[in-house]
């Protein structure tokens, strides 16, 4: 029985860590956009982009390019779907809906419906990796 006590303690601490991680949001991710094609607005979207999804289900979103805030608003996560509502006065004026997949440290977005081309191009350009 004494041999099982350290194992049980280890399993309980791992479970607590998993629950604490699950309570937070997906986290902060970044992607680098380069190129001259249509999905990069012919180079106008080039740079290192970050997205911060700090809360598990909803919250304020911060989207930056090369450290400069370019987008914001709120998000709502339901299962593997995320709904993005832009802040007033921003470039995007409509809500966008995406399927997202978080695997290990990589986040990908697939548009379900979004009329804001710039937001769609940035989010779906390629994989986002966990920011350090």
DRENSEGU-784702 format. One record per residue: x, y, z of N, C-alpha, C, O, CB in turn; chain; residue in three letters; residue number from 1. Coordinates in steps of 0.1 Angstrom, whole numbers, plus 2048, in hexadecimal, padded with zeros to 3 digits. Glycine has a CB too. Layout:
BEGIN
+-----+-----+-----+------+------+------+-----+-----+-----+-----+-----+-----+------+------+------+------+------+-----+
! n.X ! n.Y ! n.Z ! ca.X ! ca.Y ! ca.Z ! c.X ! c.Y ! c.Z ! o.X ! o.Y ! o.Z ! cb.X ! cb.Y ! cb.Z ! unit ! code ! pos !
+-----+-----+-----+------+------+------+-----+-----+-----+-----+-----+-----+------+------+------+------+------+-----+
!   X !   Y !   Z !    X !    Y !    Z !   X !   Y !   Z !   X !   Y !   Z !    X !    Y !    Z !    A !  ALA ! NUM !
...
+-----+-----+-----+------+------+------+-----+-----+-----+-----+-----+-----+------+------+------+------+------+-----+
***
This chain:
BEGIN
+-----+-----+-----+------+------+------+-----+-----+-----+-----+-----+-----+------+------+------+------+------+-----+
! n.X ! n.Y ! n.Z ! ca.X ! ca.Y ! ca.Z ! c.X ! c.Y ! c.Z ! o.X ! o.Y ! o.Z ! cb.X ! cb.Y ! cb.Z ! unit ! code ! pos !
+-----+-----+-----+------+------+------+-----+-----+-----+-----+-----+-----+------+------+------+------+------+-----+
! 808 ! 7F4 ! 800 !  800 !  800 !  800 ! 809 ! 80D ! 800 ! 805 ! 817 ! 7FA !  7F7 !  800 !  80C !    A !  UNK !   1 !
! 814 ! 80C ! 807 !  81D !  818 !  808 ! 822 ! 81B ! 7FA ! 825 ! 827 ! 7F7 !  828 !  815 !  812 !    A !  UNK !   2 !
! 824 ! 811 ! 7F1 !  829 !  814 !  7E4 ! 820 ! 81C ! 7DB ! 824 ! 823 ! 7D3 !  82D !  807 !  7DD !    A !  UNK !   3 !
! 813 ! 81A ! 7DE !  809 !  821 !  7D6 ! 807 ! 82F ! 7DA ! 802 ! 837 ! 7D2 !  7FB !  819 !  7D7 !    A !  UNK !   4 !
! 80A ! 833 ! 7E6 !  808 !  840 !  7EB ! 80F ! 84B ! 7E2 ! 809 ! 855 ! 7DE !  80D !  842 !  7F9 !    A !  UNK !   5 !
! 81C ! 849 ! 7DF !  823 !  853 !  7D6 ! 81C ! 854 ! 7C8 ! 81B ! 85E ! 7C2 !  832 !  850 !  7D5 !    A !  UNK !   6 !
! 818 ! 848 ! 7C3 !  812 !  848 !  7B6 ! 804 ! 84F ! 7B6 ! 801 ! 856 ! 7AD !  810 !  839 !  7B2 !    A !  UNK !   7 !
! 7FD ! 84D ! 7C1 !  7F0 !  854 !  7C2 ! 7F2 ! 863 ! 7C3 ! 7EB ! 86B ! 7BC !  7E8 !  84E !  7CE !    A !  UNK !   8 !
! 7FC ! 867 ! 7CB !  7FF !  875 !  7CC ! 803 ! 87B ! 7BF ! 7FF ! 886 ! 7BC !  80A !  877 !  7D7 !    A !  UNK !   9 !
! 80B ! 874 ! 7B7 !  80F !  879 !  7AA ! 803 ! 87A ! 7A1 ! 802 ! 884 ! 79A !  81A !  86F !  7A4 !    A !  UNK !  10 !
! 7FB ! 870 ! 7A0 !  7EF !  871 !  798 ! 7E6 ! 87C ! 79B ! 7E0 ! 883 ! 793 !  7E8 !  863 !  798 !    A !  UNK !  11 !
! 7E4 ! 87E ! 7A8 !  7DB !  889 !  7AD ! 7E1 ! 897 ! 7A9 ! 7DA ! 8A0 ! 7A5 !  7D9 !  889 !  7BC !    A !  UNK !  12 !
! 7EE ! 898 ! 7AA !  7F5 !  8A5 !  7A6 ! 7F4 ! 8A7 ! 797 ! 7F2 ! 8B3 ! 793 !  803 !  8A6 !  7AB !    A !  UNK !  13 !
! 7F5 ! 89D ! 78F !  7F4 !  89E !  781 ! 7E6 ! 8A2 ! 77D ! 7E3 ! 8AA ! 774 !  7F8 !  891 !  77A !    A !  UNK !  14 !
! 7DC ! 89C ! 784 !  7CE !  89F !  781 ! 7CB ! 8AD ! 785 ! 7C4 ! 8B4 ! 77D !  7C5 !  895 !  789 !    A !  UNK !  15 !
! 7D0 ! 8B2 ! 790 !  7CE !  8C0 !  794 ! 7D4 ! 8C9 ! 78A ! 7CE ! 8D4 ! 786 !  7D4 !  8C3 !  7A2 !    A !  UNK !  16 !
! 7E0 ! 8C6 ! 785 !  7E6 !  8CF !  77B ! 7DE ! 8CF ! 76E ! 7DD ! 8D9 ! 767 !  7F5 !  8CA !  778 !    A !  UNK !  17 !
! 7D9 ! 8C3 ! 76A !  7D1 !  8C3 !  75E ! 7C4 ! 8CB ! 75F ! 7C0 ! 8D2 ! 755 !  7CD !  8B4 !  75A !    A !  UNK !  18 !
! 7BE ! 8CA ! 76B !  7B2 !  8D2 !  76D ! 7B5 ! 8E1 ! 76D ! 7AD ! 8E9 ! 767 !  7AB !  8CE !  77A !    A !  UNK !  19 !
! 7C0 ! 8E5 ! 773 !  7C4 !  8F3 !  773 ! 7C7 ! 8F8 ! 765 ! 7C3 ! 903 ! 761 !  7D0 !  8F5 !  77C !    A !  UNK !  20 !
! 7CD ! 8F0 ! 75D !  7D0 !  8F4 !  74F ! 7C3 ! 8F5 ! 747 ! 7C1 ! 8FE ! 73F !  7DA !  8EA !  748 !    A !  UNK !  21 !
! 7BA ! 8EB ! 749 !  7AE !  8EB !  742 ! 7A5 ! 8F7 ! 746 ! 79D ! 8FC ! 73D !  7A6 !  8DF !  745 !    A !  UNK !  22 !
! 7A7 ! 8FD ! 752 !  79F !  908 !  756 ! 7A3 ! 915 ! 74F ! 79B ! 91E ! 74D !  7A0 !  90A !  765 !    A !  UNK !  23 !
! 7AF ! 916 ! 74A !  7B4 !  921 !  742 ! 7B0 ! 91F ! 734 ! 7AA ! 915 ! 730 !  7C3 !  923 !  743 !    A !  UNK !  24 !
! 7B2 ! 929 ! 72C !  7AF !  929 !  71E ! 7B9 ! 922 ! 716 ! 7C3 ! 91C ! 71B !  7AD !  937 !  718 !    A !  UNK !  25 !
! 7B7 ! 921 ! 709 !  7C1 !  91B !  700 ! 7CF ! 921 ! 702 ! 7D9 ! 91A ! 701 !  7BD !  91B !  6F2 !    A !  UNK !  26 !
! 7D0 ! 92E ! 704 !  7DD !  934 !  706 ! 7E0 ! 93F ! 6FB ! 7D7 ! 944 ! 6F4 !  7E7 !  92A !  707 !    A !  UNK !  27 !
! 7ED ! 942 ! 6FA !  7F2 !  94C !  6F1 ! 7FA ! 945 ! 6E6 ! 802 ! 93C ! 6E9 !  7FB !  956 !  6F8 !    A !  UNK !  28 !
! 7F6 ! 948 ! 6DA !  7FC !  941 !  6CE ! 801 ! 94B ! 6C4 ! 7FD ! 957 ! 6C4 !  7F2 !  938 !  6C7 !    A !  UNK !  29 !
! 80B ! 947 ! 6BC !  810 !  950 !  6B1 ! 812 ! 948 ! 6A4 ! 813 ! 93C ! 6A4 !  81D !  956 !  6B6 !    A !  UNK !  30 !
! 811 ! 950 ! 699 !  814 !  94B !  68C ! 81B ! 955 ! 684 ! 81A ! 961 ! 687 !  806 !  947 !  685 !    A !  UNK !  31 !
! 822 ! 951 ! 67A !  82A !  95B !  672 ! 824 ! 95A ! 664 ! 823 ! 94F ! 65E !  839 !  958 !  672 !    A !  UNK !  32 !
! 820 ! 965 ! 65E !  81A !  966 !  651 ! 824 ! 96D ! 648 ! 82A ! 978 ! 64B !  80D !  96E !  651 !    A !  UNK !  33 !
! 827 ! 967 ! 63D !  830 !  96C !  632 ! 82B ! 969 ! 625 ! 824 ! 95F ! 623 !  83F !  967 !  634 !    A !  UNK !  34 !
! 82E ! 971 ! 61B !  82A !  96E !  60D ! 823 ! 979 ! 606 ! 820 ! 984 ! 60C !  821 !  962 !  60D !    A !  UNK !  35 !
! 821 ! 977 ! 5FA !  81B !  981 !  5F1 ! 80E ! 97C ! 5EB ! 808 ! 983 ! 5E2 !  824 !  984 !  5E6 !    A !  UNK !  36 !
! 808 ! 971 ! 5F0 !  7FC !  96C !  5EB ! 7EF ! 973 ! 5F0 ! 7F0 ! 97C ! 5F9 !  7FB !  95D !  5EE !    A !  UNK !  37 !
! 7E4 ! 96F ! 5EB !  7D7 !  975 !  5EF ! 7D4 ! 973 ! 5FE ! 7CF ! 97C ! 604 !  7CC !  96F !  5E7 !    A !  UNK !  38 !
! 7D8 ! 968 ! 604 !  7D5 !  966 !  612 ! 7DE ! 96D ! 61B ! 7DC ! 96D ! 627 !  7D6 !  957 !  615 !    A !  UNK !  39 !
! 7E8 ! 974 ! 616 !  7F0 !  97D !  61E ! 7EE ! 98C ! 61B ! 7F5 ! 995 ! 61F !  7FF !  97A !  61C !    A !  UNK !  40 !
! 7E3 ! 98E ! 614 !  7E0 !  99C !  60F ! 7EC ! 9A2 ! 607 ! 7EF ! 9AD ! 608 !  7DC !  9A5 !  61B !    A !  UNK !  41 !
! 7F2 ! 999 ! 5FF !  7FE !  99C !  5F7 ! 809 ! 9A2 ! 5FF ! 80F ! 9AC ! 5FB !  7F9 !  9A6 !  5EC !    A !  UNK !  42 !
! 80B ! 99C ! 60B !  816 !  9A0 !  614 ! 812 ! 9AA ! 61F ! 81A ! 9AC ! 628 !  821 !  9A6 !  60C !    A !  UNK !  43 !
! 806 ! 9AF ! 61E !  802 !  9B9 !  628 ! 800 ! 9B3 ! 636 ! 800 ! 9BA ! 640 !  7F6 !  9C1 !  624 !    A !  UNK !  44 !
! 7FE ! 9A6 ! 637 !  7FB !  99F !  643 ! 808 ! 999 ! 649 ! 808 ! 993 ! 653 !  7F1 !  994 !  641 !    A !  UNK !  45 !
! 813 ! 99B ! 642 !  820 !  995 !  646 ! 824 ! 999 ! 654 ! 822 ! 9A5 ! 658 !  82B !  998 !  63D !    A !  UNK !  46 !
! 829 ! 990 ! 65C !  82D !  993 !  66A ! 82A ! 987 ! 673 ! 825 ! 97D ! 66F !  827 !  99F !  66F !    A !  UNK !  47 !
! 82E ! 989 ! 67F !  82B !  97F !  68A ! 81F ! 984 ! 691 ! 81E ! 98E ! 697 !  837 !  97E !  694 !    A !  UNK !  48 !
! 815 ! 97B ! 691 !  808 !  97E !  697 ! 806 ! 976 ! 6A3 ! 80B ! 96A ! 6A4 !  7FC !  97A !  68D !    A !  UNK !  49 !
! 800 ! 97B ! 6AD !  7FD !  974 !  6BA ! 7EE ! 975 ! 6BD ! 7E8 ! 980 ! 6BA !  805 !  979 !  6C6 !    A !  UNK !  50 !
! 7E9 ! 96B ! 6C3 !  7DB !  96B !  6C7 ! 7DB ! 966 ! 6D6 ! 7E1 ! 95C ! 6D9 !  7D1 !  962 !  6BE !    A !  UNK !  51 !
! 7D4 ! 96D ! 6DE !  7D4 !  969 !  6EC ! 7C5 ! 965 ! 6F0 ! 7BC ! 96E ! 6F1 !  7D9 !  974 !  6F5 !    A !  UNK !  52 !
! 7C3 ! 959 ! 6F4 !  7B7 !  953 !  6F8 ! 7B8 ! 94E ! 706 ! 7BA ! 942 ! 709 !  7B1 !  948 !  6EF !    A !  UNK !  53 !
! 7B8 ! 958 ! 710 !  7BC !  954 !  71E ! 7B2 ! 94D ! 726 ! 7B5 ! 945 ! 72F !  7BF !  961 !  725 !    A !  UNK !  54 !
! 7A5 ! 94F ! 722 !  79B !  948 !  72A ! 795 ! 93C ! 723 ! 796 ! 93B ! 717 !  78F !  952 !  72D !    A !  UNK !  55 !
! 790 ! 933 ! 72B !  78C !  926 !  726 ! 780 ! 926 ! 71C ! 77F ! 91F ! 712 !  789 !  91C !  731 !    A !  UNK !  56 !
! 776 ! 92F ! 71F !  76A !  92F !  718 ! 767 ! 93C ! 711 ! 760 ! 93C ! 706 !  75E !  92B !  721 !    A !  UNK !  57 !
! 76B ! 947 ! 716 !  768 !  954 !  710 ! 771 ! 95E ! 716 ! 777 ! 95C ! 721 !  759 !  958 !  712 !    A !  UNK !  58 !
! 772 ! 969 ! 70F !  77A !  974 !  714 ! 77D ! 97E ! 70A ! 778 ! 97E ! 6FE !  786 !  96F !  71B !    A !  UNK !  59 !
! 786 ! 987 ! 70D !  78B !  991 !  704 ! 797 ! 98B ! 6FC ! 79F ! 983 ! 701 !  790 !  99E !  70B !    A !  UNK !  60 !
! 797 ! 98E ! 6EF !  7A1 !  988 !  6E6 ! 7AB ! 994 ! 6E2 ! 7A6 ! 99F ! 6E0 !  79B !  982 !  6D9 !    A !  UNK !  61 !
! 7B7 ! 990 ! 6E1 !  7C1 !  99A !  6DD ! 7C9 ! 994 ! 6D1 ! 7CF ! 989 ! 6D2 !  7CB !  99E !  6E8 !    A !  UNK !  62 !
! 7C9 ! 99B ! 6C6 !  7D0 !  996 !  6BA ! 7DA ! 9A1 ! 6B7 ! 7D7 ! 9AD ! 6B5 !  7C6 !  994 !  6AE !    A !  UNK !  63 !
! 7E7 ! 99D ! 6B6 !  7F1 !  9A7 !  6B3 ! 7FA ! 9A2 ! 6A6 ! 7FA ! 996 ! 6A3 !  7FB !  9A8 !  6BF !    A !  UNK !  64 !
! 800 ! 9AC ! 6A0 !  809 !  9A9 !  695 ! 816 ! 9B0 ! 699 ! 816 ! 9BD ! 69A !  804 !  9AD !  687 !    A !  UNK !  65 !
! 821 ! 9A9 ! 69A !  82E !  9AF !  69D ! 82D ! 9B7 ! 6AA ! 833 ! 9C2 ! 6AB !  833 !  9B7 !  692 !    A !  UNK !  66 !
! 825 ! 9B2 ! 6B4 !  824 !  9B9 !  6C1 ! 81A ! 9C4 ! 6C1 ! 817 ! 9C9 ! 6CC !  831 !  9BE !  6C5 !    A !  UNK !  67 !
! 814 ! 9C8 ! 6B6 !  80A !  9D3 !  6B6 ! 7FC ! 9CD ! 6B5 ! 7F9 ! 9C5 ! 6AD !  80D !  9DC !  6AA !    A !  UNK !  68 !
! 7F4 ! 9D2 ! 6BE !  7E6 !  9CD !  6BF ! 7DE ! 9D2 ! 6B2 ! 7DE ! 9DE ! 6AF !  7DF !  9D3 !  6CC !    A !  UNK !  69 !
! 7D8 ! 9C8 ! 6AC !  7D1 !  9CB !  69F ! 7C3 ! 9C6 ! 6A0 ! 7BB ! 9CA ! 697 !  7D8 !  9C4 !  694 !    A !  UNK !  70 !
! 7BF ! 9BF ! 6A9 !  7B2 !  9BA !  6AA ! 7AE ! 9B6 ! 6B8 ! 7B7 ! 9B4 ! 6C0 !  7B0 !  9AD !  6A1 !    A !  UNK !  71 !
! 7A1 ! 9B6 ! 6BA !  79D !  9B3 !  6C8 ! 78E ! 9B1 ! 6C7 ! 788 ! 9B1 ! 6BC !  7A0 !  9BF !  6D1 !    A !  UNK !  72 !
! 789 ! 9AE ! 6D2 !  77A !  9AB !  6D4 ! 779 ! 9A0 ! 6DE ! 780 ! 9A0 ! 6E8 !  774 !  9A7 !  6C6 !    A !  UNK !  73 !
! 76F ! 998 ! 6DC !  76D !  98D !  6E5 ! 76C ! 97F ! 6DE ! 76A ! 97F ! 6D1 !  760 !  98F !  6ED !    A !  UNK !  74 !
! 76D ! 975 ! 6E5 !  76C !  967 !  6DF ! 763 ! 95F ! 6E9 ! 762 ! 961 ! 6F5 !  779 !  961 !  6DD !    A !  UNK !  75 !
! 75D ! 955 ! 6E3 !  755 !  94B !  6EA ! 758 ! 93D ! 6E4 ! 757 ! 93B ! 6D8 !  745 !  94F !  6E9 !    A !  UNK !  76 !
! 75D ! 934 ! 6ED !  760 !  927 !  6E9 ! 755 ! 91D ! 6ED ! 751 ! 91E ! 6F9 !  76E !  923 !  6EF !    A !  UNK !  77 !
! 751 ! 915 ! 6E4 !  747 !  90A !  6E7 ! 74C ! 8FE ! 6E0 ! 74C ! 8FC ! 6D4 !  739 !  90E !  6E2 !    A !  UNK !  78 !
! 752 ! 8F4 ! 6E8 !  758 !  8E8 !  6E3 ! 764 ! 8EC ! 6DB ! 76D ! 8F2 ! 6E0 !  74D !  8E1 !  6DA !    A !  UNK !  79 !
! 764 ! 8E9 ! 6CE !  770 !  8EC !  6C5 ! 76C ! 8F7 ! 6BC ! 772 ! 8F9 ! 6B1 !  774 !  8E0 !  6BE !    A !  UNK !  80 !
! 762 ! 8FF ! 6BF !  75E !  90B !  6B7 ! 761 ! 918 ! 6BF ! 75E ! 918 ! 6CB !  74F !  90A !  6B3 !    A !  UNK !  81 !
! 766 ! 922 ! 6B8 !  768 !  92F !  6BE ! 761 ! 939 ! 6B6 ! 762 ! 939 ! 6A9 !  777 !  931 !  6BF !    A !  UNK !  82 !
! 75A ! 942 ! 6BD !  753 !  94D !  6B6 ! 75A ! 95A ! 6BA ! 75C ! 95D ! 6C6 !  744 !  94E !  6BB !    A !  UNK !  83 !
! 75E ! 962 ! 6B0 !  766 !  96E !  6B3 ! 75D ! 97A ! 6AF ! 758 ! 97C ! 6A4 !  773 !  96E !  6AA !    A !  UNK !  84 !
! 75B ! 983 ! 6B9 !  753 !  98F !  6B7 ! 75D ! 99B ! 6B8 ! 763 ! 99D ! 6C3 !  748 !  990 !  6C2 !    A !  UNK !  85 !
! 75E ! 9A3 ! 6AE !  768 !  9AE !  6AE ! 764 ! 9B9 ! 6B7 ! 758 ! 9BB ! 6BA !  76A !  9B3 !  6A0 !    A !  UNK !  86 !
! 76E ! 9C1 ! 6BB !  76B !  9CD !  6C2 ! 765 ! 9D8 ! 6B9 ! 768 ! 9D7 ! 6AD !  777 !  9D2 !  6CA !    A !  UNK !  87 !
! 75E ! 9E1 ! 6BE !  758 !  9EC !  6B6 ! 764 ! 9F5 ! 6B1 ! 76D ! 9F7 ! 6B8 !  74E !  9F4 !  6BE !    A !  UNK !  88 !
! 762 ! 9F9 ! 6A4 !  76C !  A01 !  69E ! 778 ! 9FA ! 698 ! 781 ! A00 ! 692 !  771 !  A0B !  6A8 !    A !  UNK !  89 !
! 778 ! 9ED ! 698 !  783 !  9E5 !  692 ! 781 ! 9E3 ! 684 ! 776 ! 9E6 ! 67E !  784 !  9D8 !  69A !    A !  UNK !  90 !
! 78B ! 9DD ! 67D !  78A !  9DA !  66F ! 77F ! 9D0 ! 66C ! 777 ! 9D1 ! 662 !  797 !  9D5 !  66A !    A !  UNK !  91 !
! 77E ! 9C6 ! 674 !  773 !  9BC !  672 ! 767 ! 9C1 ! 679 ! 768 ! 9C6 ! 684 !  778 !  9AE !  678 !    A !  UNK !  92 !
! 75B ! 9BF ! 673 !  74F !  9C4 !  679 ! 745 ! 9B9 ! 67B ! 73A ! 9BC ! 681 !  749 !  9CF !  670 !    A !  UNK !  93 !
! 748 ! 9AD ! 677 !  73F !  9A2 !  679 ! 745 ! 997 ! 682 ! 751 ! 997 ! 683 !  73B !  99C !  66B !    A !  UNK !  94 !
! 73D ! 98E ! 687 !  742 !  983 !  68F ! 747 ! 978 ! 686 ! 741 ! 975 ! 67B !  736 !  97E !  698 !    A !  UNK !  95 !
! 751 ! 971 ! 68A !  757 !  966 !  682 ! 756 ! 959 ! 68B ! 757 ! 95A ! 697 !  765 !  968 !  67E !    A !  UNK !  96 !
! 753 ! 94E ! 684 !  752 !  941 !  68B ! 75C ! 938 ! 685 ! 75D ! 936 ! 679 !  744 !  93C !  68A !    A !  UNK !  97 !
! 764 ! 931 ! 68E !  76E !  928 !  689 ! 76E ! 91B ! 691 ! 76A ! 91A ! 69D !  77C !  92E !  68B !    A !  UNK !  98 !
! 772 ! 910 ! 68B !  775 !  903 !  691 ! 784 ! 905 ! 695 ! 78C ! 909 ! 68C !  772 !  8F7 !  688 !    A !  UNK !  99 !
! 788 ! 901 ! 6A1 !  796 !  901 !  6A4 ! 79A ! 8F3 ! 6A9 ! 792 ! 8EC ! 6AF !  799 !  90C !  6AF !    A !  UNK ! 100 !
! 7A7 ! 8F1 ! 6A7 !  7AD !  8E4 !  6AC ! 7BA ! 8E8 ! 6B3 ! 7C3 ! 8EE ! 6AE !  7B0 !  8DB !  6A0 !    A !  UNK ! 101 !
! 7BA ! 8E4 ! 6C0 !  7C6 !  8E6 !  6C8 ! 7CC ! 8D8 ! 6CB ! 7C7 ! 8D0 ! 6D2 !  7C3 !  8ED !  6D6 !    A !  UNK ! 102 !
! 7D8 ! 8D6 ! 6C5 !  7DF !  8C9 !  6C6 ! 7ED ! 8CC ! 6CB ! 7F5 ! 8D3 ! 6C4 !  7DF !  8C1 !  6B9 !    A !  UNK ! 103 !
! 7F0 ! 8C8 ! 6D7 !  7FD !  8CA !  6DD ! 7FE ! 8D9 ! 6DE ! 7F6 ! 8E0 ! 6E5 !  809 !  8C4 !  6D5 !    A !  UNK ! 104 !
! 808 ! 8DF ! 6D8 !  80B !  8EE !  6D8 ! 807 ! 8F5 ! 6CC ! 80B ! 900 ! 6C9 !  819 !  8F1 !  6DB !    A !  UNK ! 105 !
! 7FE ! 8EE ! 6C3 !  7FB !  8F4 !  6B6 ! 7EC ! 8F6 ! 6B6 ! 7E4 ! 8ED ! 6B9 !  7FF !  8EA !  6AB !    A !  UNK ! 106 !
! 7E8 ! 902 ! 6B1 !  7DA !  906 !  6B0 ! 7D7 ! 909 ! 6A1 ! 7DF ! 910 ! 69B !  7D7 !  912 !  6B9 !    A !  UNK ! 107 !
! 7CC ! 903 ! 69C !  7C8 !  906 !  68E ! 7BA ! 90B ! 68E ! 7B2 ! 906 ! 696 !  7CB !  8FA !  685 !    A !  UNK ! 108 !
! 7B7 ! 913 ! 684 !  7A9 !  918 !  682 ! 7A4 ! 914 ! 675 ! 7AB ! 915 ! 66B !  7A9 !  927 !  684 !    A !  UNK ! 109 !
! 797 ! 911 ! 674 !  790 !  90E !  667 ! 784 ! 917 ! 668 ! 77C ! 915 ! 671 !  78D !  8FF !  665 !    A !  UNK ! 110 !
! 782 ! 91F ! 65E !  776 !  928 !  65D ! 76A ! 920 ! 65B ! 769 ! 918 ! 652 !  778 !  933 !  652 !    A !  UNK ! 111 !
! 760 ! 923 ! 664 !  752 !  91E !  662 ! 74A ! 929 ! 65B ! 742 ! 926 ! 652 !  74C !  91A !  670 !    A !  UNK ! 112 !
! 74C ! 935 ! 65F !  746 !  941 !  658 ! 74C ! 94E ! 65D ! 74C ! 950 ! 669 !  737 !  941 !  65B !    A !  UNK ! 113 !
! 751 ! 955 ! 654 !  757 !  962 !  657 ! 758 ! 96B ! 64B ! 75E ! 967 ! 641 !  765 !  960 !  65D !    A !  UNK ! 114 !
! 752 ! 977 ! 64B !  752 !  980 !  640 ! 75D ! 98A ! 641 ! 760 ! 991 ! 637 !  745 !  987 !  63F !    A !  UNK ! 115 !
! 765 ! 989 ! 64C !  771 !  992 !  64D ! 77D ! 98B ! 647 ! 783 ! 982 ! 64D !  773 !  996 !  65C !    A !  UNK ! 116 !
! 780 ! 98E ! 63B !  78B !  987 !  634 ! 799 ! 988 ! 63B ! 7A0 ! 97E ! 63B !  78D !  98D !  626 !    A !  UNK ! 117 !
! 79C ! 994 ! 640 !  7A9 !  995 !  647 ! 7AA ! 98C ! 653 ! 7B4 ! 985 ! 654 !  7AB !  9A3 !  64B !    A !  UNK ! 118 !
! 7A0 ! 98C ! 65B !  7A0 !  983 !  667 ! 7A1 ! 974 ! 663 ! 7A8 ! 96C ! 668 !  793 !  985 !  670 !    A !  UNK ! 119 !
! 799 ! 971 ! 659 !  799 !  963 !  654 ! 7A7 ! 95F ! 64E ! 7AC ! 954 ! 651 !  78E !  961 !  649 !    A !  UNK ! 120 !
! 7AD ! 968 ! 646 !  7BA !  965 !  641 ! 7C4 ! 963 ! 64C ! 7CD ! 95B ! 64B !  7BE !  970 !  637 !    A !  UNK ! 121 !
! 7C4 ! 96C ! 656 !  7CE !  96B !  661 ! 7CC ! 95E ! 669 ! 7D6 ! 957 ! 66B !  7CD !  977 !  66A !    A !  UNK ! 122 !
! 7C0 ! 95B ! 66D !  7BD !  950 !  675 ! 7C0 ! 942 ! 66E ! 7C5 ! 939 ! 674 !  7AF !  950 !  67A !    A !  UNK ! 123 !
! 7BD ! 942 ! 661 !  7BE !  935 !  65A ! 7CB ! 934 ! 652 ! 7CC ! 92A ! 64A !  7B2 !  933 !  651 !    A !  UNK ! 124 !
! 7D4 ! 93D ! 652 !  7E0 !  93D !  64A ! 7E8 ! 930 ! 64C ! 7EC ! 92A ! 643 !  7E9 !  949 !  64D !    A !  UNK ! 125 !
! 7E9 ! 92D ! 659 !  7F1 !  921 !  65C ! 7F0 ! 91E ! 66B ! 7E8 ! 924 ! 672 !  800 !  922 !  658 !    A !  UNK ! 126 !
! 7F7 ! 914 ! 670 !  7F7 !  911 !  67E ! 7FC ! 91C ! 687 ! 805 ! 923 ! 683 !  7FE !  904 !  681 !    A !  UNK ! 127 !
! 7F7 ! 91D ! 693 !  7FB !  926 !  69D ! 802 ! 91D ! 6A8 ! 7FD ! 913 ! 6AB !  7F0 !  92E !  6A3 !    A !  UNK ! 128 !
! 80E ! 922 ! 6AD !  815 !  91A !  6B7 ! 814 ! 922 ! 6C4 ! 814 ! 92E ! 6C5 !  823 !  917 !  6B3 !    A !  UNK ! 129 !
! 815 ! 91A ! 6CF !  815 !  920 !  6DC ! 820 ! 92A ! 6DE ! 82C ! 927 ! 6DB !  816 !  915 !  6E7 !    A !  UNK ! 130 !
! 81D ! 936 ! 6E2 !  827 !  940 !  6E4 ! 82F ! 93E ! 6F1 ! 829 ! 939 ! 6FB !  820 !  94F !  6E5 !    A !  UNK ! 131 !
! 83B ! 941 ! 6F0 !  844 !  93F !  6FC ! 843 ! 94A ! 706 ! 84A ! 94A ! 710 !  852 !  93D !  6F7 !    A !  UNK ! 132 !
+-----+-----+-----+------+------+------+-----+-----+-----+-----+-----+-----+------+------+------+------+------+-----+
***
